[in-house]
Amino acid sequence: MYLNSFFISLFLSFCIAANAQDTTLVQLDSFIKQKDKFDQEKRKRIDKLENDLQKLKEGDLEKKYNTYLALYEEYKTFDFNKAFEFSNKLEEVAALQKDSVKIAYSKMKKGFILLSSGMFKETFDALKSVNANFLTDSMRAEYYFLTARSYYDLADYDKDQYFSPRYVEKAGLYIDSAGYLCKADFYRYRYFQGLKNLKLGNITLASDILNKLLSEEDLSYSDYAVIASTLSDIYIQQNNTQRAIYLLAKAATADIKASTKEAAAMVNLAQILYQKNDVKNAYTFINAAMDDANFYGARQRKVQVSALLKVISGVKVNSVEEQRRVLTRFVLALAVLSLTIIAFAIIIYRQLIKLRKADRVITKANESLKQTIVKLNEADKIKEEYIGYYFNINSEYLDKLALLKKSIASKLEKKNYDDIKIAIEKINLHKERENLYLRFDKTFLQLFPNFVDEVNKLFKEEDQFILSSNQELNTELRIFALTRMGITDNDKIAHILDYSVNTIYAYKNRVKNKSIVPNDKFDDYLMKIRGV
């Protein structure tokens, strides 16, 4: 009886934990959609500081330093480039003041922003340039904590048996040094004590410290996110992934509320969900993390996130569920398109054979679809990702075609043939084609951001291509973009771009003749251009 009660209690606890996890993920998804609201609040604070800065007198170095410092604090987890800019300005003003304390403190601030972007060498160079003897006790404690975090992050990055233990040991010494300069109940000291014990394998003690710290009510969103994210590592080590997911979701939510763009909680959450085969949520959160990484602007951070995004995206596209969605969308697209074509044919030619012709077209479409699926399976990874980007475009055209079908069907029933003609004339195929090209350009440049720069290397400076302000490719670049995507048949390129085959030949020959590489090697150079 007692044994049964135990298993019942265990089962109920599992159900409650699973439900709490699902609820937290739903809440996180909701907050992701509200990111702009929190970012606007951050922008308001930044704008106020920028306005205050404009009002300062040129010689008021003290106020200028303090304003720069406030702007740095706003930007440090929000925009890497701006934070780095203001760290440089802090150094400049400190140098003008000839204030050794501020000079050292400014260099330390630069070290933090470099570490946040994953630039370890530059971080340690910056920290080594800091003369800690000039810092106050509280500043020195902050310096020691930052140095400790740098070694911990480097140890996590290496994850080897030789260097990582040494870095962990060094980090612990810096935490001990900081402990002499601050009280035991000081938030950062307690956090790093928990982190130190976690790295040393004292899981129980680390858990007690961090859980107690997390329960405090006066934590800022940023502090809460850091503690919850660190605490999740403990539960991962204990194979309690439900609790880890819950904490990471809470940490990611806190990051959103704080407009923190460099945080790793969202990335770690996506990785765990991917390992649990929850590809749908993993894909949602890794995309959100990629948006933040792009917004933050640190190259290293984007590289880290994009590596995981590529893995999760590949699984998503190749999964059975995704293949079924691809099949369904193509069937719907071709069916609607076929019905529309049939409707036009009925108006012009034969109204009595509508259903039979539709059946024949749909049958042929299904056969064509099977061949298309085979080709998709044989396509390389870049093509699969590119098709994924065009799902949304297909969906939009489906909606338009569905509305047109419904409208024409209604007019057919009422025999309003003149209205059908008017409806057809309103379709602006030229504008639709231009919109399609523009979307193709933007999507292609997302996959191949260095494409234009790499192509320009094949030409003299005076013959190089320059993109328009709206990032639209010209006809020559669009032809070679299609070639890079694997479409080498001139007939197909001509069909896609609505040109004659001779025109395509002319464009290609004209461009290749200007190139500094042999004409027969030009396409080989194009295919060597790598995407993200």
N, C-alpha and C positions, 0 to 999 in steps of 0.2 A: 504493500500500500504506500509506504513512504517512498519506495523507489519510483512508483508510478507518479506520485506527486512531484518528485524531483524532475522527471522527464517532461511532465506537463508544464511546470514552471520554466524549464529551460526552453521548451518550444514557444511558450508565450513571450519570453524575453527576446527570443530570436525574431519573432513576428513583429514585436514592438520596435526593435532596433531596425529591422528592414523597412518598416513603414516610416520611421523617423528619417531614415536615409533617403527614401524616395521623395518624401515631402521636402527635405532640404534641397534636393536636386531640382525639384520643380520651382522652389523659391529662388534658387540661384539663376535658373533660366529666366525667371521673371525679372530679376534685378539686372541681368545682362541687357535686357531690352530697355532698361531705364538708365543705362550708363550715361547717356547724354545729359540727363537731368543733373546728375552728380558732377559731371565735368563742367557744366555751366556754373555751378556754385564755385568750383575751383577757379574758373576763369574770372568770375567776379572779383575774387580776392586778389588774383594776379593783376587784373586791370586797375584796381584801386592802388596797388603798390606801384604799378607802372606810372600812374598819374602822379602819385606822390613823388616819384623819382624825377619826373619832368619839372616839378615845381622847386626842386632843391637848387640852391646856388652852387655855382661851379666849385667854389672853394670850401663848401661844407662837407669835408671829407668824412667826418664822424657819422653824420646822418646818412651819407651816401653808402658808407660801409654797412650800416645797419639795414638799410633798405635792400642792398644787394644780398645780404645774408638772408633776409626774409624771403626774397624772391627765389634764392637758391633752395630754401627749405620747401617752398611750394612746388618747385620744379623737380626736385631730386628724385622723386619716384613717379614723375608725371611726364617729363620730357627731357631725355638725356642731353640733347644738344644745347637746350637752353640752360639746364643745370650746369653743364660743363662751361658754358659761356660765362655764367655768373660766378663760378668758382675762379675763373681767370680774372674777372673784374675785382673780386675780393682780394686776390693777391696784388693786383695793381694798386688798389687804394691803400692796402696795408703797407705796401712798399713806399708809397708817397708819404704816408704818415710816419714811416720809419719805426713802426710799432712791431717789435719782435714777436710779441704774443699773437697779434693778429696775423702776422705773416705765417707763423707756424700753424695757427688754427685754420687759415685759409687753405694751406697745403693739405691738411688733414681732410677738409671738406672735399677737396678734389679727389683724394684717395677713396672716399666713400662712393662717389658717383662712378669712378672707374671700376670699383669692385661690383657695383650694382649692374654694370654692363657686361661683366665677365672678362674684363681685361686685367688678368692677374699680374703680368709683368709690369704694366704701367702702374697698377695699384701699389705694388711693393716699391717701385721707384719713387712714387709720390710719398709714401709713408717713410721711406728712408731719408727723404729730404727734410722731414719735419724734425726740428730741434725741440724735443720734448721738455728740455730744461726750461724753456721759456713759457710753457703752458701752465695755467693754474691747475690746482688739484683736480677739479671737476673736468677740465678739458683733457688733462692727462689720463684720467680714468676713461673718458670717451675714446681717446687715442688708443689706449691699451685694448679696450673692447673691440674697436674696429680692427686692430691688428689681429686679435684672436679670431674674429669672424673671417678675416682674409685667409688665415691658415686653415680654418675649418672648411671653408668653401673650396680651397685648393685641394685639401685631402679628399673631399667628396668628388671633385673633378677627376683626380688621378685614380682613386680607388684601387691602389696597388698594395702589395704586402711590404714594400720597402720604404717608400717616401711618405705615404699617408700616415702611418703611425708616428713618424717624426713630426709631421705638421700638427697632428693632434696634440702631441706632447708640448710643442712650442706654444700652441694656442692656450693650453691649460696654464702655462707659466704666465702668459700675459693676463689671463683672467685673474690669477692670484695677485699679480701686481696691481691690477685695478681694484681688487678687494681691499687693499690697504688704504685706498684713497676715497672710498665711499662707504656708507653705512650698509649693514647687512640687509636692511629692508628696502634698499634702493632698488627700484624696478629692474633696471638693466643688469645690476649685479646678480639679482636672483635669477633672472632669465639666463644669463650666461653660466651661472652655477648649474642650472638644469641642463643646459646644452653641454657643458663640460662632462657632467656625469653620463649623459646620453652617449657621447663619443667614447667615453672610457668603458662603456658597457654596464654602468650601474643603472640599469633600467628602472628598477623600483624607486630608487631615490630620485632619479630624473623625473619620473612620472608624478611623484608626490609634489615636487617643487613646481612643475609646470601646470599641473591641474589646479593647485592652490592659487597660482598666479592668474590662471585663466578665469577663475571664479570671482575675481575682484571686479567691482562695479565701475570703477573710474578709469578703465582702460580705454585708450583711444582706439579707433578702428584699425589703425596701422599696427599698434601694439598687439591687439587681439589677433590680427591676421598672422603676425610673426609667431606668437605663442602657439596658436592652434595648428599652424603648419608644422612647427617643430614637434609638437606633441603627436601629430599624426605619424611621424617616423617611428615612434615607440610602438604604436599599434600595428604598424606594418611589420615591424620585427616580430611581433607577437602573433602575426597572421590574423589579426582582428581587422580585416579589411573594411567591414561595415562601419566600425567606429572611425577608422582612418578616413574613409570617404566622407562621413558626416563632418569631421573636423576640417577637412580640406574644402568642402563646400561652404562651410561657415567662414573659413579664412578667405576664400575667393569672394564671398559676398561682402565681407568687411573691406577687402581691397577695392571693390567696386564703389562702396560708399565713401572710401577715402580717395577715390580717383587715383589709385596706385596702378601704374601701368607696367612696372617692371617685376611684379611679384611672380613667384614660381608656383603658387598654390594651384592656380587653374591648370598649369601644365602637368603637375604631379597628379591632380585629380583625373585629368584625361588619360594619363598613362595607366593608372590603376583600373579605371573603367574599361579601357582597352584590353588589359590583361584579364578582366572578368567577362570579356566578350560582349560588353555593353557598348557596341560600336556606335549606336545612335547618339547616346549622350556623350561619348568620348569625342565624336566628330564635332558635335555642337560646341563643346567646351574648348577643344583645341583650336577651333576656328576663332572663338572669342579671344583665346590667348594670343593667337597670331595677329588679330586686330590690335590688341594692346601692344604687342611687340613692335608692330609697324608704327604705331602711334608714338611709342617711347623713343624709337629711333636708333637704338644701339644695335649695331650690326651683329655683334656676337649673340645678343639675346634673340634676334630674328633667326639666326642660323640654328640655335638650339631648338627653338619652337618649330621651325620648318622641318627639321629632321623627323620629329614625332608626327607632325601633320602629314608628311608624305606617307609614313607607315600606315597611319589610321585611315587616310584617304584611300590608299591602295586596298586595304581590307574592306572598306565600305563599298568601293566600286565592284570588287570581286566577290562579294558575299552573295549568297543565293537570294536573299531578300532584295538586294539592290538590282540583281539581274532581272528579277521578276518585275521590279518597278520599271526598269529600262524597257523590257518587252511590252509591258502594258502601255507605257507612254508612246512607244513607237506605233503600236497597233492603233491607239486612239488618234495619233497624229495622222497616220496614213488613211485611216478610215474616214476621219472628218474631211481631209483633203480630197479623198476620192469622191465622197458624197457631194462635196462642193463642185468638183469638176463635172460630175454627172448632172448636177442641177443646171449648170451652165449649158451643157450639151443638150439637155431636154428642152430648154428655152429656145435654143437655136435650131435643133434638129428634130428629135423625136421625144414627145412627151409620154407616149404609151409604154416605153420600154425602160422606164427609170429603175424599177426594182431589180430587173434581170441584169441590167448593165452594172448596177451597183454591186450585185453578187459576184459578177465576173471580175470586176476591178478589185474587190476586196480579196477574192481568192488569189489573184495575181499579187496583190500587195502582201498577203501572208507569205507567199513563196519568196517574194523579194525580201521580206523581213527576215526569214530564216537565213538567207544568204548574208544579210547585213549583220546578223548576230554572229555568224561564223567569222566574218571579217573583223568584227569588234574583238572577238576572243583572240584573234591573231595579231591585233594591233599592239603597238608598244605602249609602254606606261604613259608616255606623254600624251598620246592620242586619247587614251582612256580618261585621263584627267581633264583633257580639253573638252571631251564630250560631256563630262560631268558638269563643266562650267556652263554648257549650253542647255542643260535641262530647264533652267528658268526661262530661257528664251523660247524654247519649244512650248513650255506651258502657256506663255503669253500668247503665242500664235494659235494654240489650241483654243484658248478663250475667244480670240477674235473670230476664228473660223466657226466655232460653235454658235456664236451670236449671228454670224452671217447665214449659217445653215438654217437657224431657227427663223430668221427674218424671211429668207427666200421661201422656205416651206410654207410660212404663213401666207405670203403673197401668192404662192402657187394655188393654195386652197381657195383664195379669194379671186384668182385669175387676174390679179393686178400686175400684168406683165410690164407695163410702162414703169411701175414703181421698182420692179426688179432691175430694169435697165439703169434707172437712176442710182440705185444702190450700188450697182457694179461700177458705174462711172465715178462714184465717190472714192473708190479704192485707189489710193495714190501709190502705185507700185514703185515709182522712182524714190519716193520718200522712205518707203519701207525698206528698200534695198540700201539706201544710204544709212539708215539706222542700223541695219544688220552689219554693214561694213564697219561702222564706228564701234559697235559692240565687239565685233571680231578683233579689231585693232586693240581695244583696251584689254580684252581677255588675253590676247596673244602677248602683249607687253607685260602682263602680270606673270605669265609663264616664262617669258624670255625678256627680262628687264634690260639686259645688256645687248639685245639683238642689234639695235641701230648702231651702237658703239662698235660692236664686233664687225658689222657689215662695213662701216666706214673705214675700218683698218685695211680694207681691200681696195681703197681708192686714194687718190691724191687729195690733199686738203680742199682744193677748189672744186672737186667733184663729189664731195661727201654730202650725205643727206642730213637735213635738219627737220626735226618734227615740228608740226604746228603746235600752237598753244594748247589745243584740246587733245593732244596726243593722238592725232589721226595720222595713219600711215598714208603715204602717197601711193599711186598705182604700182610703181616699180617695187617699192618695199612690200606692198601687199602680195604681189606675185611671188616674191622670194620668201615671204612669211609662209605662204601656202606650200612652197617647195620644202621649207624646213619642217613643216608638219607632215611631210611624206607624200604630198600630192604633186607628182612630177609630170603627170600626163597633161600636155598643153590643152587638149580638148576639154578636160575637166576644169582646168583653171579658167579657160575662156568661158565655159558655162557658168562657173561660180561668179565671175566678175562681169558677166554680160558683155564680153568682148568677142570679136572674131579670133580664130586661131592665128591668123596672120598678124593681128595686132599684138597678140601675146608674144609671138616670135620677134616682132619688131622691138617691143619693149625690152625683151631679154637681151637681144643682140646689142642694142644701143647701150645698155648698162654694162654688159660684159666687156664691150670694146673700150670702155673708160677704165676698167679695172686694171690694177697693177699685177694681177695674177693671170695665168693663161686661161682662156675661155673654157677649155675642157676641164679645168680644175676648179672653176668657180663654184659649182654646185657642191663639190667635195668640201670646200671651205665652209659653205653654208651649213652643211650637215654636222660640222664639228662644233657649231655654236651650242652651248649648253644652257639649259633653263635653270630655274631656281631649284 
